[in-house]
Amino acid sequence: MRSCSHCSTTIDSTLSIGYATLCPTCSEPLHSCVNCRFYSPGSYHDCAEHVEEFISDKNKANYCDSFVLGCNHPTKKASDEARKKAEAIFSF
């Protein structure tokens, strides 16, 4: 399911995402690294694609030709909650 990484609003699959397209709910740019299916923190330029240009602000709109709106990425809050659950399992 395609969704905004900022507010988790489901994005209609028929919506064409241009460079200036904003989320209908939170008005954040949809054409940004954090909304891309190739966004991969820790990879070269934080991207699973082989992009040459570094984009410093992953939340701002950009002109990357590799952009494809992806599924909702786990938020830091969700990652923290998962980590706490895992630590609770293994703590004695």
PAMARTI-349109 format. One record per residue: residue number from 1; residue in three letters; x, y negated, z of N, C-alpha, C, O in turn. Coordinates in Angstrom, 3 decimals. Each point is the difference from the previous one (the first is absolute). Layout:
num = NUM; residuo = ALA; n_px = X; n_py = Y; n_pz = Z; ca_px = X; ca_py = Y; ca_pz = Z; c_px = X; c_py = Y; c_pz = Z; o_px = X; o_py = Y; o_pz = Z
...
END
This chain:
num = 1; residuo = MET; n_px = 0.847; n_py = 1.174; n_pz = 0.000; ca_px = -0.847; ca_py = -1.174; ca_pz = 0.000; c_px = 0.895; c_py = -1.240; c_pz = 0.000; o_px = 0.880; o_py = -0.139; o_pz = 0.849
num = 2; residuo = ARG; n_px = -1.107; n_py = -0.730; n_pz = -1.778; ca_px = 0.772; ca_py = -1.234; ca_pz = -0.089; c_px = -0.548; c_py = -1.008; c_pz = 1.004; o_px = -1.211; o_py = -0.199; o_pz = 0.096
num = 3; residuo = SER; n_px = 2.109; n_py = -0.431; n_pz = 0.646; ca_px = -0.451; ca_py = -0.962; ca_pz = 0.989; c_px = 1.071; c_py = -1.042; c_pz = 0.275; o_px = 1.176; o_py = 0.200; o_pz = -0.305
num = 4; residuo = CYS; n_px = -1.597; n_py = -1.307; n_pz = 0.880; ca_px = 0.895; ca_py = -1.091; ca_pz = 0.366; c_px = 0.813; c_py = 0.428; c_pz = 1.224; o_px = -0.563; o_py = 0.507; o_pz = 0.970
num = 5; residuo = SER; n_px = 1.861; n_py = -0.707; n_pz = -1.011; ca_px = 0.846; ca_py = 0.407; ca_pz = 1.126; c_px = -0.139; c_py = -0.952; c_pz = 1.183; o_px = 0.400; o_py = 0.341; o_pz = 1.113
num = 6; residuo = HIS; n_px = -0.955; n_py = -1.523; n_pz = -1.334; ca_px = -0.150; ca_py = -0.978; ca_pz = 1.074; c_px = -1.255; c_py = 0.246; c_pz = 0.836; o_px = 0.044; o_py = -0.105; o_pz = 1.225
num = 7; residuo = CYS; n_px = -1.153; n_py = 0.430; n_pz = -1.871; ca_px = -1.274; ca_py = 0.128; ca_pz = 0.728; c_px = -0.705; c_py = 1.329; c_pz = -0.238; o_px = -1.055; o_py = 0.249; o_pz = 0.584
num = 8; residuo = SER; n_px = 1.616; n_py = 0.604; n_pz = -1.425; ca_px = -0.530; ca_py = 1.335; ca_pz = -0.317; c_px = -1.317; c_py = -0.016; c_pz = -0.772; o_px = -0.697; o_py = 1.013; o_pz = -0.050
num = 9; residuo = THR; n_px = 0.356; n_py = -2.132; n_pz = -0.543; ca_px = -1.188; ca_py = -0.069; ca_pz = -0.844; c_px = 0.197; c_py = 0.873; c_pz = -1.226; o_px = 1.038; o_py = -0.074; o_pz = -0.657
num = 10; residuo = THR; n_px = -2.023; n_py = 0.895; n_pz = 0.349; ca_px = 0.063; ca_py = 0.835; ca_pz = -1.200; c_px = -0.081; c_py = -0.894; c_pz = -1.229; o_px = -0.852; o_py = -0.885; o_pz = -0.083
num = 11; residuo = ILE; n_px = 1.744; n_py = 1.125; n_pz = -0.867; ca_px = 0.048; ca_py = -0.779; ca_pz = -1.234; c_px = -0.575; c_py = 0.856; c_pz = -1.120; o_px = 0.433; o_py = 1.131; o_pz = -0.218
num = 12; residuo = ASP; n_px = -1.401; n_py = -1.677; n_pz = -0.479; ca_px = -0.658; ca_py = 0.705; ca_pz = -1.101; c_px = 1.035; c_py = 0.419; c_pz = -1.042; o_px = 0.824; o_py = -0.807; o_pz = -0.429
num = 13; residuo = SER; n_px = -0.876; n_py = 2.067; n_pz = 0.032; ca_px = 0.983; ca_py = 0.522; ca_pz = -0.947; c_px = -0.125; c_py = -0.623; c_pz = -1.388; o_px = 0.927; o_py = 0.100; o_pz = -0.804
num = 14; residuo = THR; n_px = -2.043; n_py = -0.732; n_pz = 0.517; ca_px = -0.169; ca_py = -0.640; ca_pz = -1.307; c_px = 0.527; c_py = -1.437; c_pz = -0.011; o_px = 0.078; o_py = -0.623; o_pz = -1.059
num = 15; residuo = LEU; n_px = 0.285; n_py = 0.095; n_pz = 2.235; ca_px = 0.515; ca_py = -1.362; ca_pz = 0.090; c_px = 1.394; c_py = -0.064; c_pz = -0.606; o_px = 0.884; o_py = 0.768; o_pz = 0.378
num = 16; residuo = SER; n_px = -0.695; n_py = -1.674; n_pz = -1.305; ca_px = 1.314; ca_py = -0.207; ca_pz = -0.592; c_px = 0.802; c_py = -0.909; c_pz = 0.929; o_px = -0.434; o_py = -1.107; o_pz = 0.316
num = 17; residuo = ILE; n_px = 1.603; n_py = 1.575; n_pz = 0.119; ca_px = 0.825; ca_py = -0.759; ca_pz = 0.938; c_px = 1.029; c_py = -0.804; c_pz = -0.778; o_px = 0.926; o_py = 0.559; o_pz = -0.588
num = 18; residuo = GLY; n_px = -1.096; n_py = -1.871; n_pz = 0.589; ca_px = 0.954; ca_py = -0.902; ca_pz = -0.640; c_px = 0.905; c_py = -0.615; c_pz = 1.043; o_px = -0.137; o_py = 0.287; o_pz = 1.189
num = 19; residuo = TYR; n_px = 1.062; n_py = -1.128; n_pz = -1.619; ca_px = 0.954; ca_py = -0.608; ca_pz = 0.910; c_px = -0.660; c_py = -0.890; c_pz = 1.044; o_px = 0.534; o_py = -0.153; o_pz = 1.099
num = 20; residuo = ALA; n_px = -1.667; n_py = -0.431; n_pz = -1.413; ca_px = -0.659; ca_py = -0.930; ca_pz = 0.918; c_px = -1.252; c_py = 0.587; c_pz = 0.656; o_px = -0.754; o_py = -0.735; o_pz = 0.637
num = 21; residuo = THR; n_px = 0.519; n_py = 2.034; n_pz = -0.776; ca_px = -1.187; ca_py = 0.619; ca_pz = 0.571; c_px = 0.120; c_py = 0.072; c_pz = 1.519; o_px = 1.003; o_py = 0.470; o_pz = 0.538
num = 22; residuo = LEU; n_px = -2.049; n_py = -0.948; n_pz = 0.144; ca_px = -0.024; ca_py = 0.002; ca_pz = 1.459; c_px = -1.004; c_py = 1.019; c_pz = 0.509; o_px = -0.968; o_py = 0.331; o_pz = -0.685
num = 23; residuo = CYS; n_px = 1.204; n_py = 0.160; n_pz = 1.886; ca_px = -0.940; ca_py = 0.917; ca_pz = 0.640; c_px = -1.308; c_py = -0.747; c_pz = 0.245; o_px = 0.026; o_py = -1.127; o_pz = 0.493
num = 24; residuo = PRO; n_px = -1.159; n_py = 1.722; n_pz = -0.824; ca_px = -1.282; ca_py = -0.683; ca_pz = 0.187; c_px = -0.352; c_py = -0.220; c_pz = 1.473; o_px = -0.865; o_py = -0.822; o_pz = 0.301
num = 25; residuo = THR; n_px = 1.506; n_py = 1.527; n_pz = 0.610; ca_px = -0.314; ca_py = -0.141; ca_pz = 1.419; c_px = 0.962; c_py = -0.931; c_pz = 0.735; o_px = -0.440; o_py = -0.934; o_pz = 0.671
num = 26; residuo = CYS; n_px = 1.743; n_py = 1.177; n_pz = -0.787; ca_px = 0.972; ca_py = -0.781; ca_pz = 0.780; c_px = 0.748; c_py = -1.054; c_pz = -0.813; o_px = 0.761; o_py = -0.786; o_pz = 0.564
num = 27; residuo = SER; n_px = -0.966; n_py = 0.760; n_pz = -1.867; ca_px = 0.628; ca_py = -0.968; ca_pz = -0.913; c_px = 1.526; c_py = 0.105; c_pz = -0.082; o_px = 0.667; o_py = -0.950; o_pz = -0.409
num = 28; residuo = GLU; n_px = -0.117; n_py = 2.103; n_pz = 0.798; ca_px = 1.436; ca_py = 0.232; ca_pz = -0.175; c_px = 0.230; c_py = 0.497; c_pz = -1.423; o_px = -0.889; o_py = 0.624; o_pz = -0.580
num = 29; residuo = PRO; n_px = 2.078; n_py = -0.890; n_pz = -0.001; ca_px = 0.272; ca_py = 0.454; ca_pz = -1.366; c_px = 0.027; c_py = 1.520; c_pz = -0.100; o_px = 0.627; o_py = 0.670; o_pz = 0.821
num = 30; residuo = LEU; n_px = -1.298; n_py = -0.136; n_pz = -1.812; ca_px = -0.001; ca_py = 1.449; ca_pz = -0.207; c_px = 1.227; c_py = 0.461; c_pz = -0.775; o_px = 0.478; o_py = 1.117; o_pz = 0.196
num = 31; residuo = HIS; n_px = 0.041; n_py = -1.984; n_pz = -1.088; ca_px = 1.175; ca_py = 0.354; ca_pz = -0.808; c_px = 1.260; c_py = -0.319; c_pz = 0.804; o_px = 0.735; o_py = -0.932; o_pz = -0.327
num = 32; residuo = SER; n_px = -0.493; n_py = 1.715; n_pz = 1.385; ca_px = 1.155; ca_py = -0.194; ca_pz = 0.869; c_px = 0.606; c_py = 1.366; c_pz = 0.313; o_px = -0.651; o_py = 1.032; o_pz = -0.164
num = 33; residuo = CYS; n_px = 1.878; n_py = -1.039; n_pz = 0.606; ca_px = 0.697; ca_py = 1.263; ca_pz = 0.273; c_px = -0.756; c_py = 0.876; c_pz = 0.992; o_px = -0.128; o_py = 1.206; o_pz = -0.210
num = 34; residuo = VAL; n_px = -0.373; n_py = -1.804; n_pz = 1.289; ca_px = -0.654; ca_py = 0.806; ca_pz = 1.035; c_px = -1.276; c_py = 0.681; c_pz = -0.498; o_px = -0.474; o_py = 0.949; o_pz = 0.623
num = 35; residuo = ASN; n_px = -0.076; n_py = -1.415; n_pz = -1.719; ca_px = -1.198; ca_py = 0.620; ca_pz = -0.581; c_px = 0.324; c_py = 0.967; c_pz = -1.136; o_px = -0.904; o_py = 0.623; o_pz = -0.557
num = 36; residuo = CYS; n_px = 2.157; n_py = -0.495; n_pz = 0.218; ca_px = 0.400; ca_py = 0.832; ca_pz = -1.132; c_px = 0.202; c_py = 1.455; c_pz = 0.416; o_px = 0.495; o_py = 0.281; o_pz = 1.091
num = 37; residuo = ARG; n_px = -0.878; n_py = 0.625; n_pz = -1.960; ca_px = 0.182; ca_py = 1.428; ca_pz = 0.301; c_px = 1.472; c_py = 0.396; c_pz = 0.041; o_px = 0.337; o_py = 1.050; o_pz = 0.547
num = 38; residuo = PHE; n_px = 0.542; n_py = -1.870; n_pz = -1.115; ca_px = 1.426; ca_py = 0.292; ca_pz = -0.004; c_px = 0.748; c_py = -0.632; c_pz = 1.172; o_px = 1.207; o_py = 0.199; o_pz = 0.132
num = 39; residuo = TYR; n_px = -1.901; n_py = -0.956; n_pz = 0.724; ca_px = 0.638; ca_py = -0.629; ca_pz = 1.149; c_px = 0.536; c_py = 1.095; c_pz = 0.917; o_px = -0.750; o_py = 0.858; o_pz = 0.463
num = 40; residuo = SER; n_px = 2.052; n_py = -0.897; n_pz = -0.209; ca_px = 0.657; ca_py = 1.045; ca_pz = 0.779; c_px = 1.102; c_py = -0.622; c_pz = 0.860; o_px = 1.163; o_py = -0.027; o_pz = -0.404
num = 41; residuo = PRO; n_px = -1.528; n_py = -0.474; n_pz = 1.592; ca_px = 1.011; ca_py = -0.621; ca_pz = 0.860; c_px = 1.175; c_py = 0.943; c_pz = 0.240; o_px = -0.180; o_py = 1.180; o_pz = 0.298
num = 42; residuo = GLY; n_px = 1.373; n_py = -1.723; n_pz = -0.434; ca_px = 1.211; ca_py = 0.797; ca_pz = 0.168; c_px = 0.617; c_py = 0.428; c_pz = -1.319; o_px = 1.190; o_py = 0.309; o_pz = -0.058
num = 43; residuo = SER; n_px = -1.988; n_py = -0.287; n_pz = -1.002; ca_px = 0.532; ca_py = 0.310; ca_pz = -1.326; c_px = 0.705; c_py = -1.240; c_pz = -0.552; o_px = -0.112; o_py = -1.091; o_pz = 0.558
num = 44; residuo = TYR; n_px = 0.836; n_py = 1.275; n_pz = -1.659; ca_px = 0.657; ca_py = -1.131; ca_pz = -0.657; c_px = -1.036; c_py = -1.059; c_pz = -0.346; o_px = -0.952; o_py = 0.294; o_pz = -0.723
num = 45; residuo = HIS; n_px = 1.105; n_py = -1.489; n_pz = 1.206; ca_px = -0.954; ca_py = -1.107; ca_pz = -0.156; c_px = -1.382; c_py = 0.352; c_pz = 0.558; o_px = -0.995; o_py = -0.620; o_pz = -0.375
num = 46; residuo = ASP; n_px = 0.930; n_py = 1.606; n_pz = 1.263; ca_px = -1.256; ca_py = 0.460; ca_pz = 0.612; c_px = -1.011; c_py = 0.464; c_pz = -1.039; o_px = -1.206; o_py = -0.182; o_pz = 0.171
num = 47; residuo = CYS; n_px = 1.700; n_py = 0.778; n_pz = -1.241; ca_px = -0.875; ca_py = 0.423; ca_pz = -1.091; c_px = 0.404; c_py = 1.385; c_pz = -0.514; o_px = 1.184; o_py = 0.279; o_pz = -0.192
num = 48; residuo = ALA; n_px = -2.174; n_py = 0.575; n_pz = -0.027; ca_px = 0.257; ca_py = 1.339; ca_pz = -0.534; c_px = 0.308; c_py = -0.040; c_pz = -1.494; o_px = 0.565; o_py = 0.953; o_pz = -0.536
num = 49; residuo = GLU; n_px = -0.925; n_py = -2.026; n_pz = -0.135; ca_px = 0.355; ca_py = -0.199; ca_pz = -1.405; c_px = 1.400; c_py = -0.607; c_pz = -0.053; o_px = 0.491; o_py = -0.519; o_pz = 1.003
num = 50; residuo = HIS; n_px = 0.134; n_py = 0.582; n_pz = -2.136; ca_px = 1.348; ca_py = -0.549; ca_pz = -0.141; c_px = -0.084; c_py = -1.442; c_pz = -0.487; o_px = 0.315; o_py = -0.298; o_pz = -1.152
num = 51; residuo = VAL; n_px = -0.742; n_py = -0.592; n_pz = 2.042; ca_px = -0.111; ca_py = -1.418; ca_pz = -0.354; c_px = 1.342; c_py = -0.675; c_pz = 0.227; o_px = 0.733; o_py = 0.356; o_pz = 0.922
num = 52; residuo = GLU; n_px = -0.417; n_py = -1.318; n_pz = -1.751; ca_px = 1.283; ca_py = -0.694; ca_pz = 0.081; c_px = -0.077; c_py = -1.262; c_pz = 0.848; o_px = 0.973; o_py = -0.369; o_pz = 0.657
num = 53; residuo = GLU; n_px = -2.128; n_py = -0.294; n_pz = -0.669; ca_px = -0.122; ca_py = -1.274; ca_pz = 0.701; c_px = -0.461; c_py = 0.215; c_pz = 1.438; o_px = -0.988; o_py = 0.692; o_pz = 0.245
num = 54; residuo = PHE; n_px = 1.714; n_py = -1.292; n_pz = 0.710; ca_px = -0.368; ca_py = 0.086; ca_pz = 1.407; c_px = -1.094; c_py = -1.014; c_pz = 0.303; o_px = 0.111; o_py = -1.168; o_pz = -0.373
num = 55; residuo = ILE; n_px = -1.158; n_py = 1.604; n_pz = 1.042; ca_px = -1.090; ca_py = -0.886; ca_pz = 0.420; c_px = 0.097; c_py = -0.110; c_pz = 1.515; o_px = -0.209; o_py = 0.980; o_pz = 0.713
num = 56; residuo = SER; n_px = 0.526; n_py = -2.176; n_pz = -0.224; ca_px = 0.273; ca_py = -0.156; ca_pz = 1.428; c_px = -1.266; c_py = 0.060; c_pz = 0.861; o_px = 0.014; o_py = 0.634; o_pz = 1.056
num = 57; residuo = ASP; n_px = -1.097; n_py = -1.271; n_pz = -1.477; ca_px = -1.230; ca_py = 0.007; ca_pz = 0.782; c_px = -0.961; c_py = 1.015; c_pz = -0.598; o_px = -0.630; o_py = -0.263; o_pz = -1.025
num = 58; residuo = LYS; n_px = 0.518; n_py = 1.403; n_pz = 1.652; ca_px = -0.803; ca_py = 1.115; ca_pz = -0.521; c_px = -1.500; c_py = -0.251; c_pz = 0.101; o_px = -0.785; o_py = 0.729; o_pz = -0.606
num = 59; residuo = ASN; n_px = 0.369; n_py = -1.756; n_pz = 1.365; ca_px = -1.423; ca_py = -0.319; ca_pz = 0.160; c_px = -0.518; c_py = -1.007; c_pz = -1.022; o_px = -1.209; o_py = -0.111; o_pz = -0.200
num = 60; residuo = LYS; n_px = 2.107; n_py = -0.620; n_pz = -0.444; ca_px = -0.411; ca_py = -1.023; ca_pz = -0.967; c_px = -0.224; c_py = 0.603; c_pz = -1.382; o_px = 0.555; o_py = 1.047; o_pz = -0.335
num = 61; residuo = ALA; n_px = -1.373; n_py = -1.722; n_pz = -0.453; ca_px = -0.239; ca_py = 0.422; ca_pz = -1.383; c_px = 1.316; c_py = -0.054; c_pz = -0.768; o_px = 0.834; o_py = -0.871; o_pz = 0.245
num = 62; residuo = ASN; n_px = -0.652; n_py = 1.807; n_pz = -1.177; ca_px = 1.215; ca_py = 0.024; ca_pz = -0.807; c_px = -0.331; c_py = 0.438; c_pz = -1.422; o_px = -1.134; o_py = 0.366; o_pz = -0.310
num = 63; residuo = TYR; n_px = 2.146; n_py = -0.412; n_pz = -0.540; ca_px = -0.187; ca_py = 0.314; ca_pz = -1.413; c_px = 0.625; c_py = 1.335; c_pz = -0.397; o_px = 0.401; o_py = 0.170; o_pz = -1.152
num = 64; residuo = CYS; n_px = -0.312; n_py = 0.763; n_pz = 2.068; ca_px = 0.609; ca_py = 1.295; ca_pz = -0.283; c_px = -0.832; c_py = 0.769; c_pz = -1.028; o_px = -1.209; o_py = 0.162; o_pz = 0.164
num = 65; residuo = ASP; n_px = 1.868; n_py = 0.309; n_pz = -1.225; ca_px = -0.694; ca_py = 0.744; ca_pz = -1.046; c_px = -0.332; c_py = 1.430; c_pz = 0.409; o_px = -0.827; o_py = 0.647; o_pz = -0.643
num = 66; residuo = SER; n_px = 1.456; n_py = -0.147; n_pz = 1.698; ca_px = -0.241; ca_py = 1.369; ca_pz = 0.460; c_px = -1.203; c_py = 0.108; c_pz = 0.936; o_px = -0.365; o_py = 1.103; o_pz = 0.406
num = 67; residuo = PHE; n_px = -0.254; n_py = -2.227; n_pz = -0.059; ca_px = -1.079; ca_py = 0.000; ca_pz = 0.989; c_px = -1.185; c_py = 0.871; c_pz = -0.411; o_px = -0.503; o_py = -0.077; o_pz = -1.122
num = 68; residuo = VAL; n_px = 0.074; n_py = 0.914; n_pz = 2.080; ca_px = -1.220; ca_py = 0.788; ca_pz = -0.120; c_px = -0.642; c_py = -0.032; c_pz = 1.389; o_px = 0.629; o_py = 0.399; o_pz = 0.981
num = 69; residuo = LEU; n_px = -1.858; n_py = -0.864; n_pz = -0.892; ca_px = -0.665; ca_py = -0.065; ca_pz = 1.303; c_px = -0.093; c_py = 1.392; c_pz = 0.580; o_px = -0.504; o_py = 0.924; o_pz = -0.638
num = 70; residuo = GLY; n_px = 0.994; n_py = -0.785; n_pz = 1.850; ca_px = 0.044; ca_py = 1.311; ca_pz = 0.624; c_px = -1.037; c_py = 0.177; c_pz = 1.084; o_px = -0.858; o_py = -0.856; o_pz = 0.218
num = 71; residuo = CYS; n_px = 0.956; n_py = 1.964; n_pz = 0.443; ca_px = -0.878; ca_py = 0.299; ca_pz = 1.132; c_px = 0.451; c_py = -0.815; c_pz = 1.197; o_px = 1.114; o_py = -0.521; o_pz = 0.030
num = 72; residuo = ASN; n_px = -1.984; n_py = 0.420; n_pz = 0.941; ca_px = 0.325; ca_py = -0.746; ca_pz = 1.206; c_px = 1.198; c_py = 0.632; c_pz = 0.687; o_px = -0.029; o_py = 1.177; o_pz = 0.358
num = 73; residuo = HIS; n_px = 1.092; n_py = -1.969; n_pz = -0.174; ca_px = 1.191; ca_py = 0.482; ca_pz = 0.683; c_px = -0.237; c_py = -0.041; c_pz = 1.495; o_px = -0.747; o_py = -0.855; o_pz = 0.477
num = 74; residuo = PRO; n_px = 1.361; n_py = 1.753; n_pz = 0.275; ca_px = -0.161; ca_py = -0.043; ca_pz = 1.444; c_px = 0.546; c_py = -1.308; c_pz = 0.554; o_px = 1.082; o_py = -0.444; o_pz = -0.386
num = 75; residuo = THR; n_px = -1.814; n_py = -0.155; n_pz = 1.268; ca_px = 0.438; ca_py = -1.247; ca_pz = 0.607; c_px = 0.963; c_py = 0.296; c_pz = 1.130; o_px = 0.125; o_py = 1.146; o_pz = 0.434
num = 76; residuo = LYS; n_px = 0.550; n_py = -2.165; n_pz = 0.040; ca_px = 0.917; ca_py = 0.179; ca_pz = 1.125; c_px = -0.775; c_py = 0.502; c_pz = 1.210; o_px = 0.493; o_py = 0.847; o_pz = 0.743
num = 77; residuo = LYS; n_px = -1.697; n_py = -1.359; n_pz = -0.541; ca_px = -0.816; ca_py = 0.430; ca_pz = 1.134; c_px = -0.298; c_py = 1.500; c_pz = -0.103; o_px = 0.106; o_py = 0.723; o_pz = 0.991
num = 78; residuo = ALA; n_px = -0.471; n_py = -0.265; n_pz = -2.170; ca_px = -0.291; ca_py = 1.424; ca_pz = -0.188; c_px = 1.259; c_py = 0.833; c_pz = 0.216; o_px = -0.076; o_py = 1.089; o_pz = 0.569
num = 79; residuo = SER; n_px = 1.224; n_py = -1.577; n_pz = -1.009; ca_px = 1.259; ca_py = 0.712; ca_pz = 0.198; c_px = 0.344; c_py = 0.075; c_pz = 1.479; o_px = 0.448; o_py = 1.039; o_pz = 0.485
num = 80; residuo = ASP; n_px = -0.656; n_py = -2.138; n_pz = 0.231; ca_px = 0.277; ca_py = -0.019; ca_pz = 1.437; c_px = -0.901; c_py = 0.979; c_pz = 0.744; o_px = 0.457; o_py = 0.703; o_pz = 0.902
num = 81; residuo = GLU; n_px = -1.731; n_py = -0.653; n_pz = -1.274; ca_px = -0.929; ca_py = 0.923; ca_pz = 0.646; c_px = 0.397; c_py = 1.450; c_pz = -0.260; o_px = -0.060; o_py = 0.833; o_pz = 0.905
num = 82; residuo = ALA; n_px = 0.460; n_py = -0.532; n_pz = -2.125; ca_px = 0.428; ca_py = 1.358; ca_pz = -0.337; c_px = 1.250; c_py = 0.375; c_pz = 0.780; o_px = 0.120; o_py = 1.129; o_pz = 0.478
num = 83; residuo = ARG; n_px = 0.814; n_py = -2.070; n_pz = -0.345; ca_px = 1.226; ca_py = 0.259; ca_pz = 0.753; c_px = -0.320; c_py = 0.285; c_pz = 1.469; o_px = 0.570; o_py = 0.916; o_pz = 0.593
num = 84; residuo = LYS; n_px = -1.479; n_py = -1.696; n_pz = -0.005; ca_px = -0.378; ca_py = 0.206; ca_pz = 1.400; c_px = -0.642; c_py = 1.372; c_pz = 0.201; o_px = 0.276; o_py = 0.667; o_pz = 0.998
num = 85; residuo = LYS; n_px = -1.118; n_py = -0.242; n_pz = -1.921; ca_px = -0.629; ca_py = 1.321; ca_pz = 0.094; c_px = 1.049; c_py = 1.106; c_pz = -0.077; o_px = -0.061; o_py = 0.975; o_pz = 0.750
num = 86; residuo = ALA; n_px = 1.022; n_py = -1.130; n_pz = -1.659; ca_px = 1.053; ca_py = 1.007; ca_pz = -0.141; c_px = 0.871; c_py = 0.046; c_pz = 1.249; o_px = 0.364; o_py = 1.084; o_pz = 0.455
num = 87; residuo = GLU; n_px = -0.027; n_py = -2.237; n_pz = 0.104; ca_px = 0.813; ca_py = -0.039; ca_pz = 1.213; c_px = -0.753; c_py = 0.641; c_pz = 1.164; o_px = 0.615; o_py = 0.669; o_pz = 0.831
num = 88; residuo = ALA; n_px = -1.925; n_py = -0.860; n_pz = -0.754; ca_px = -0.797; ca_py = 0.581; ca_pz = 1.071; c_px = 0.008; c_py = 1.532; c_pz = -0.073; o_px = -0.016; o_py = 0.680; o_pz = 1.027
num = 89; residuo = ILE; n_px = 0.041; n_py = -0.157; n_pz = -2.234; ca_px = 0.023; ca_py = 1.458; ca_pz = -0.172; c_px = 1.310; c_py = 0.595; c_pz = 0.516; o_px = 0.001; o_py = 1.058; o_pz = 0.630
num = 90; residuo = PHE; n_px = 1.111; n_py = -1.744; n_pz = -0.898; ca_px = 1.307; ca_py = 0.554; ca_pz = 0.321; c_px = 0.573; c_py = -0.471; c_pz = 1.335; o_px = 1.089; o_py = 0.427; o_pz = 0.384
num = 91; residuo = SER; n_px = -1.794; n_py = -1.290; n_pz = 0.320; ca_px = 0.515; ca_py = -0.445; ca_pz = 1.310; c_px = -0.474; c_py = 0.957; c_pz = 1.087; o_px = -1.126; o_py = 0.496; o_pz = -0.039
num = 92; residuo = PHE; n_px = 1.974; n_py = -0.253; n_pz = 0.977; ca_px = -0.338; ca_py = 0.942; ca_pz = 1.078; c_px = -0.199; c_py = -0.727; c_pz = 1.286; o_px = -0.291; o_py = 0.621; o_pz = 1.023
END
